[in-house]
């Protein structure tokens, strides 16, 4: 919820944030995808039209590249013990399909480039996205490219 509502997230009761997120889920479209191993949730990615995440336009390094109505995969989390087992690739591949079905022109991501910074991330690593056909469209700081996958090619 933080990228959706900004600093109010930390000032509100936890239950209020949870209730607002549940309303978003019920209203649809789903705000992301989940990956399961049996009954255990092992991964999550936030997947939405970029316009649903207004905080990005307040962060200079994540400001819009252009006016295309792209979708964003803005959060990617894989459960410990399931990392490096293809879960992120499966979520990203599914996200590409969902965004294409929604007629988005491109899917945009904001990963860390591990070749430049060893930081851990909740947005994935650039190398994973490169393997899946994403291209860097902006790089306002060395470690944080803005990458896109043109959905007319998926």
N, C-alpha and C positions, 0 to 999 in steps of 0.2 A: 504493500500500500504506500510505502514511502515515496516512490517515484510518481505516484498518482496525486498525492495530496501535499507533498513537501514536508516541512518541519512540523506541521500539525500532527503528523503521525506520532512523533515522540511526546507530544503534549496531551494526547488523548488517552483515555483508558484503553487497555488492550482489547477488552470486549467490544468496544465501539469500532475499532479497526477491523476486528474479526467479522462483526455484523455487516459492516460496509462491504467487505470482500465477499461475503456470502451473497449480498444483493447483486454484486457484479456478476457472480457466477450464475445466479438464477436468471438475471436479465439476458445474459449471453451477448455476444458469443463467448465461449469459454475463454478465460484469460490466460490459458496456458495448456500444457500437455504434461501428463504424468507417464512414467515408465514403471512397470511392475515386473517383479520376479515372483511368480505365484501371486500370493496375496500381499506381498511386501512391496511398498512403494520405494523404488530405488533411484528415481530421478524425477526432476521437474524442470520445465523451462517456461518462462513467461513469454507468451506470444500474443501480440496485440497490434492493432494499427498504432503507428507511432504517435498519432494525435491523442491517444489515450494515456500517454505518459508525458504530461506537460513539463515535468521537472527537467527533462532532457534539454529543453530550449532555454533553461535558466543556467545550465552548466556549459561554459564556453567551449570546453573540449568535446562536447557532445551535441552542440547546436546543429540544426539541419544543414545538410550539404546542399540541398535544392528543394524545390516545391513538390517533388514527386510524393504521392500518397503511399509511401512505403509502409510495410509492416515491420515490427521490431521483435527480435528475439533478444530480450534485454536481461534475462537472468537465466542461468543454467546451473543447476546443482545436481551432483551425483553423490549418492550415499557412500560413505567410507566403506570400503570392502567391495564396492562395485565399480570403482574407478579403473580406467584402462582395460575395460572389458566390453567396450562398444556401446555402452548405454548413451553416452553423449552423441555419438554418431547416429544412433537410432532416433533419438529425440530430434536432432537437427534435420534429419531426412524426413521425419514425419511433419515437422514444422514447415518445411519447404512445400510439402503437398497441401497442408492446410491453408497456407497463405496463398498458394496458387488457386485453390478452389474458391477462395474469397476474392479472387480477381485482383490481388495486390500486384503491382508492377515489379516489385522487388522485395526481398527480405533483407533487412539491415541488422547488423550485429556490432557489438562494441567490446570485443575481447581484449585480453592482454597479449602482448607479444613476448613470449617467454625468452626469445633470443635477445631482447633488450632489457627486460626486467624479470627477475625471478619471483615476483609477487604472486601470491595465491589469488584466485579470482572466483567470483560468482557469476562470471560472464563467459567463461570458456577461454580457450587459448587460440590465438590466430592460426597456428599450424593446423588445428583440427578443421577450421573453416576453409582454409586454403585447399586442403585435401578434398573438400566437398564442393569446390568450384566458386567460392566467394572471392571477390577481388577488393582490394583496398581502394576506397574512393576519397578518403581524407585521413590525415594523420596530424592532428594538432599538437600532440605530444608524442615523443618517440615510442613509448610503450603501449599506446592505446589507439590502434587504428579503428576507423569506422569502415566496415566492410559490407559489401552487398552481393547478393546473388540475384541475377536477372531472371525473373520467373518466366519470361517468354521462352527460356531455354530448358525448362524443367519438364 
